[in-house]
Amino acid sequence: MHADVHHLLHTVAAAELHSRAGEFRLPRAGLRTRVGWALVEVGLRLTAQGRDAAAPRAAAVRPA
């Protein structure tokens, strides 16, 4: 197959796939927002666990 013909067929196929891909796209802002809030929730849980876990150790160590 000639290179120009191959390139033309590839371009047509890629354009068709690109136009059909729009049907399957998720809304980026919604997904980005949900992931962001999930990360905030995980961070808050980790800091709360760190505070609760650090408190007994700090209270157990007293200067003599």
N, CA, C and O atoms as a GROMACS GRO file, in nm:
protein
  256
    1MET      N    1   0.085  -0.117   0.000
    1MET     CA    2   0.000   0.000   0.000
    1MET      C    3   0.089   0.124   0.000
    1MET      O    4   0.189   0.130   0.072
    2HIS      N    5   0.052   0.218  -0.080
    2HIS     CA    6   0.129   0.342  -0.089
    2HIS      C    7   0.119   0.420   0.042
    2HIS      O    8   0.015   0.418   0.107
    3ALA      N    9   0.225   0.488   0.080
    3ALA     CA   10   0.229   0.558   0.209
    3ALA      C   11   0.122   0.667   0.219
    3ALA      O   12   0.064   0.686   0.326
    4ASP      N   13   0.096   0.738   0.111
    4ASP     CA   14  -0.005   0.843   0.115
    4ASP      C   15  -0.145   0.786   0.138
    4ASP      O   16  -0.224   0.844   0.212
    5VAL      N   17  -0.174   0.673   0.074
    5VAL     CA   18  -0.304   0.608   0.090
    5VAL      C   19  -0.319   0.557   0.232
    5VAL      O   20  -0.424   0.572   0.294
    6HIS      N   21  -0.213   0.496   0.284
    6HIS     CA   22  -0.215   0.445   0.421
    6HIS      C   23  -0.238   0.560   0.520
    6HIS      O   24  -0.317   0.546   0.613
    7HIS      N   25  -0.171   0.671   0.499
    7HIS     CA   26  -0.186   0.786   0.587
    7HIS      C   27  -0.329   0.842   0.579
    7HIS      O   28  -0.387   0.878   0.682
    8LEU      N   29  -0.385   0.849   0.460
    8LEU     CA   30  -0.521   0.898   0.442
    8LEU      C   31  -0.622   0.808   0.512
    8LEU      O   32  -0.712   0.856   0.580
    9LEU      N   33  -0.607   0.676   0.495
    9LEU     CA   34  -0.698   0.582   0.562
    9LEU      C   35  -0.686   0.591   0.714
    9LEU      O   36  -0.786   0.585   0.785
   10HIS      N   37  -0.565   0.604   0.762
   10HIS     CA   38  -0.543   0.617   0.906
   10HIS      C   39  -0.607   0.745   0.958
   10HIS      O   40  -0.668   0.744   1.065
   11THR      N   41  -0.595   0.855   0.886
   11THR     CA   42  -0.653   0.983   0.926
   11THR      C   43  -0.805   0.974   0.932
   11THR      O   44  -0.866   1.026   1.025
   12VAL      N   45  -0.866   0.910   0.833
   12VAL     CA   46  -1.012   0.895   0.830
   12VAL      C   47  -1.058   0.807   0.946
   12VAL      O   48  -1.156   0.840   1.013
   13ALA      N   49  -0.990   0.697   0.970
   13ALA     CA   50  -1.028   0.608   1.079
   13ALA      C   51  -1.011   0.676   1.214
   13ALA      O   52  -1.096   0.661   1.302
   14ALA      N   53  -0.903   0.750   1.232
   14ALA     CA   54  -0.879   0.820   1.358
   14ALA      C   55  -0.984   0.928   1.382
   14ALA      O   56  -1.029   0.946   1.495
   15ALA      N   57  -1.025   0.999   1.278
   15ALA     CA   58  -1.128   1.102   1.291
   15ALA      C   59  -1.262   1.039   1.329
   15ALA      O   60  -1.335   1.095   1.411
   16GLU      N   61  -1.293   0.924   1.270
   16GLU     CA   62  -1.419   0.856   1.304
   16GLU      C   63  -1.418   0.810   1.449
   16GLU      O   64  -1.516   0.828   1.521
   17LEU      N   65  -1.307   0.750   1.494
   17LEU     CA   66  -1.298   0.706   1.632
   17LEU      C   67  -1.304   0.824   1.729
   17LEU      O   68  -1.367   0.816   1.834
   18HIS      N   69  -1.240   0.933   1.692
   18HIS     CA   70  -1.240   1.052   1.777
   18HIS      C   71  -1.381   1.109   1.791
   18HIS      O   72  -1.420   1.153   1.900
   19SER      N   73  -1.457   1.109   1.683
   19SER     CA   74  -1.593   1.163   1.690
   19SER      C   75  -1.684   1.071   1.770
   19SER      O   76  -1.774   1.119   1.840
   20ARG      N   77  -1.664   0.941   1.763
   20ARG     CA   78  -1.746   0.846   1.839
   20ARG      C   79  -1.706   0.842   1.986
   20ARG      O   80  -1.787   0.803   2.070
   21ALA      N   81  -1.584   0.882   2.020
   21ALA     CA   82  -1.538   0.877   2.159
   21ALA      C   83  -1.611   0.978   2.246
   21ALA      O   84  -1.616   0.960   2.368
   22GLY      N   85  -1.667   1.084   2.187
   22GLY     CA   86  -1.739   1.184   2.264
   22GLY      C   87  -1.860   1.127   2.339
   22GLY      O   88  -1.900   1.181   2.442
   23GLU      N   89  -1.917   1.019   2.288
   23GLU     CA   90  -2.032   0.956   2.352
   23GLU      C   91  -1.994   0.891   2.485
   23GLU      O   92  -2.080   0.876   2.572
   24PHE      N   93  -1.869   0.852   2.502
   24PHE     CA   94  -1.828   0.775   2.618
   24PHE      C   95  -1.750   0.857   2.720
   24PHE      O   96  -1.705   0.803   2.821
   25ARG      N   97  -1.733   0.985   2.695
   25ARG     CA   98  -1.654   1.068   2.786
   25ARG      C   99  -1.733   1.100   2.912
   25ARG      O  100  -1.853   1.129   2.906
   26LEU      N  101  -1.666   1.095   3.025
   26LEU     CA  102  -1.725   1.137   3.151
   26LEU      C  103  -1.706   1.288   3.166
   26LEU      O  104  -1.609   1.343   3.115
   27PRO      N  105  -1.796   1.353   3.234
   27PRO     CA  106  -1.776   1.496   3.257
   27PRO      C  107  -1.654   1.516   3.346
   27PRO      O  108  -1.649   1.465   3.458
   28ARG      N  109  -1.557   1.592   3.297
   28ARG     CA  110  -1.430   1.606   3.369
   28ARG      C  111  -1.446   1.682   3.500
   28ARG      O  112  -1.386   1.645   3.601
   29ALA      N  113  -1.526   1.787   3.499
   29ALA     CA  114  -1.538   1.868   3.620
   29ALA      C  115  -1.601   1.786   3.733
   29ALA      O  116  -1.557   1.795   3.847
   30GLY      N  117  -1.704   1.708   3.702
   30GLY     CA  118  -1.769   1.627   3.805
   30GLY      C  119  -1.676   1.522   3.862
   30GLY      O  120  -1.669   1.504   3.984
   31LEU      N  121  -1.605   1.453   3.776
   31LEU     CA  122  -1.513   1.350   3.821
   31LEU      C  123  -1.399   1.412   3.899
   31LEU      O  124  -1.359   1.359   4.003
   32ARG      N  125  -1.345   1.522   3.850
   32ARG     CA  126  -1.235   1.589   3.918
   32ARG      C  127  -1.278   1.637   4.057
   32ARG      O  128  -1.202   1.628   4.153
   33THR      N  129  -1.400   1.688   4.067
   33THR     CA  130  -1.451   1.736   4.196
   33THR      C  131  -1.469   1.621   4.293
   33THR      O  132  -1.432   1.632   4.410
   34ARG      N  133  -1.526   1.511   4.246
   34ARG     CA  134  -1.547   1.396   4.335
   34ARG      C  135  -1.415   1.339   4.384
   34ARG      O  136  -1.403   1.304   4.502
   35VAL      N  137  -1.317   1.328   4.296
   35VAL     CA  138  -1.186   1.276   4.337
   35VAL      C  139  -1.120   1.372   4.435
   35VAL      O  140  -1.058   1.328   4.532
   36GLY      N  141  -1.134   1.501   4.411
   36GLY     CA  142  -1.076   1.599   4.502
   36GLY      C  143  -1.135   1.590   4.642
   36GLY      O  144  -1.061   1.590   4.740
   37TRP      N  145  -1.267   1.581   4.651
   37TRP     CA  146  -1.330   1.570   4.783
   37TRP      C  147  -1.296   1.437   4.850
   37TRP      O  148  -1.284   1.432   4.973
   38ALA      N  149  -1.281   1.331   4.772
   38ALA     CA  150  -1.241   1.203   4.830
   38ALA      C  151  -1.101   1.214   4.890
   38ALA      O  152  -1.075   1.159   4.997
   39LEU      N  153  -1.011   1.284   4.821
   39LEU     CA  154  -0.876   1.303   4.876
   39LEU      C  155  -0.878   1.390   5.001
   39LEU      O  156  -0.802   1.365   5.094
   40VAL      N  157  -0.964   1.490   5.004
   40VAL     CA  158  -0.976   1.573   5.124
   40VAL      C  159  -1.025   1.488   5.240
   40VAL      O  160  -0.974   1.500   5.351
   41GLU      N  161  -1.124   1.402   5.215
   41GLU     CA  162  -1.176   1.316   5.321
   41GLU      C  163  -1.069   1.220   5.373
   41GLU      O  164  -1.057   1.200   5.494
   42VAL      N  165  -0.992   1.162   5.282
   42VAL     CA  166  -0.884   1.071   5.325
   42VAL      C  167  -0.781   1.148   5.407
   42VAL      O  168  -0.733   1.097   5.509
   43GLY      N  169  -0.746   1.268   5.364
   43GLY     CA  170  -0.649   1.348   5.440
   43GLY      C  171  -0.699   1.382   5.578
   43GLY      O  172  -0.623   1.376   5.674
   44LEU      N  173  -0.826   1.418   5.589
   44LEU     CA  174  -0.882   1.449   5.720
   44LEU      C  175  -0.884   1.327   5.811
   44LEU      O  176  -0.857   1.338   5.930
   45ARG      N  177  -0.914   1.212   5.754
   45ARG     CA  178  -0.912   1.089   5.836
   45ARG      C  179  -0.771   1.057   5.883
   45ARG      O  180  -0.751   1.016   5.997
   46LEU      N  181  -0.674   1.075   5.796
   46LEU     CA  182  -0.535   1.047   5.834
   46LEU      C  183  -0.487   1.142   5.943
   46LEU      O  184  -0.417   1.100   6.036
   47THR      N  185  -0.523   1.270   5.933
   47THR     CA  186  -0.480   1.364   6.036
   47THR      C  187  -0.551   1.338   6.168
   47THR      O  188  -0.492   1.355   6.274
   48ALA      N  189  -0.678   1.295   6.162
   48ALA     CA  190  -0.750   1.264   6.285
   48ALA      C  191  -0.690   1.140   6.351
   48ALA      O  192  -0.678   1.135   6.473
   49GLN      N  193  -0.652   1.042   6.272
   49GLN     CA  194  -0.588   0.923   6.328
   49GLN      C  195  -0.452   0.958   6.386
   49GLN      O  196  -0.415   0.906   6.491
   50GLY      N  197  -0.380   1.045   6.321
   50GLY     CA  198  -0.249   1.086   6.370
   50GLY      C  199  -0.259   1.159   6.502
   50GLY      O  200  -0.177   1.137   6.591
   51ARG      N  201  -0.359   1.246   6.517
   51ARG     CA  202  -0.378   1.318   6.642
   51ARG      C  203  -0.417   1.223   6.754
   51ARG      O  204  -0.363   1.233   6.864
   52ASP      N  205  -0.509   1.130   6.727
   52ASP     CA  206  -0.554   1.035   6.829
   52ASP      C  207  -0.442   0.939   6.867
   52ASP      O  208  -0.430   0.902   6.984
   53ALA      N  209  -0.363   0.899   6.772
   53ALA     CA  210  -0.255   0.804   6.800
   53ALA      C  211  -0.139   0.874   6.872
   53ALA      O  212  -0.071   0.811   6.952
   54ALA      N  213  -0.116   1.001   6.844
   54ALA     CA  214  -0.005   1.072   6.906
   54ALA      C  215  -0.035   1.113   7.048
   54ALA      O  216   0.057   1.127   7.129
   55ALA      N  217  -0.160   1.134   7.083
   55ALA     CA  218  -0.195   1.182   7.217
   55ALA      C  219  -0.154   1.085   7.326
   55ALA      O  220  -0.092   1.129   7.422
   56PRO      N  221  -0.184   0.955   7.320
   56PRO     CA  222  -0.144   0.866   7.429
   56PRO      C  223   0.008   0.855   7.443
   56PRO      O  224   0.059   0.842   7.555
   57ARG      N  225   0.081   0.858   7.333
   57ARG     CA  226   0.226   0.849   7.341
   57ARG      C  227   0.282   0.974   7.409
   57ARG      O  228   0.375   0.964   7.489
   58ALA      N  229   0.228   1.088   7.377
   58ALA     CA  230   0.277   1.212   7.435
   58ALA      C  231   0.246   1.216   7.584
   58ALA      O  232   0.326   1.267   7.663
   59ALA      N  233   0.130   1.164   7.624
   59ALA     CA  234   0.094   1.164   7.766
   59ALA      C  235   0.174   1.061   7.844
   59ALA      O  236   0.198   1.079   7.964
   60ALA      N  237   0.216   0.952   7.779
   60ALA     CA  238   0.292   0.849   7.849
   60ALA      C  239   0.436   0.892   7.876
   60ALA      O  240   0.497   0.845   7.972
   61VAL      N  241   0.488   0.980   7.795
   61VAL     CA  242   0.628   1.024   7.814
   61VAL      C  243   0.625   1.153   7.895
   61VAL      O  244   0.581   1.258   7.846
   62ARG      N  245   0.674   1.144   8.019
   62ARG     CA  246   0.679   1.263   8.105
   62ARG      C  247   0.822   1.283   8.152
   62ARG      O  248   0.890   1.186   8.187
   63PRO      N  249   0.867   1.406   8.152
   63PRO     CA  250   1.003   1.430   8.201
   63PRO      C  251   1.012   1.402   8.349
   63PRO      O  252   0.919   1.431   8.424
   64ALA      N  253   1.123   1.347   8.392
   64ALA     CA  254   1.141   1.309   8.532
   64ALA      C  255   1.183   1.424   8.619
   64ALA      O  256   1.201   1.407   8.740
   0.00000   0.00000   0.00000
